[in-house]
Amino acid sequence: MSEVKVNKISPRSGTTVTLGDSGDTFTGSQTVANAALQGSGQITINGQAVALGGSITLTTETRPTVSGISPSAIENTQTSVVITGTNFVSVPLVTAINSTTGAQFVADEVTFTSATSITAKFTISVDASYKLYVENPDGNAVQTGAILTVSDAPAWQTAAGTLGTFAGGSNIGTITLTATDSTGMTVQSGSLPGGITLNSGSGSSTLTGTESGASADTTYNFTIRATDAEGQTADRAFSLTFVFGANNSMSFN
């Protein structure tokens, strides 16, 4: 194979220059200025025709974002969750995705409040942590990390009502209050008798101490709140009664 190197081929005006035969391959390169391409053809970008050498302004898509939810922990019964963020469009599709199995639960109902707030009602039967997927009607969407927890709230095992009747000024011993999944208990309303202390614990808490402060028959009413690891709560109302008899020495439990 022979090789011919030239810097320039200048055909005479009105003549045709032929290089090689049919099937031959030529390799070379040349830079063509945009101005030389104008008017010679067009391409299509995102469905829009653009002349060679021309330009267009592409419209950027706006995706929704999620900045937070409330509440972040719900039970298996239908619950409304407020989702805050940006760029929501009426009305988005909202889906909860199990972060372990990938199982999906589409929201029962979605209410559009504004571009920064929507409310989704979920009925999710499986306890787990969930990601949220929010898709606007135009197809733009966002998927969060695991930000929603589905779990059972504390369930009281100790019956509501009286915890006993005691002689005024007596020691009540140890009264145990139990609620499943509870990680701690607090006095939500009312007040404990003087000298009586709530000792918060996981699963069970206790009331102990010696009553002080009352001088006549008194019933103390109070509400104890059990809280679980996800911040879910359950309240229960109780009472303690102290009586002052002739010898002030009887206690009943």
ABEGO torsion letter per residue (X at the ends): XBBBBBABBBBBBGBBBBBEBBGBBBBBBBBBBAAAABGAEBBBBGGBBBBBGBBBBBBBBBBBBBABBOBABBBABBBBBBBBEBGBBOBBBBBBBBAAAGBBBBBABBBBABAABBBBBBBBABBBBBBBBBBBAAGBBBBBBBABBBBBBBBBABBBEBAEBBBBGBBAEBBBBBBBGBAEBBBABEBBBBGBBBBBBBGBBBBBEBBBGBABBBBBBBBBBBBBAAGBBBBBBBBBBBBBBAAGABBBX
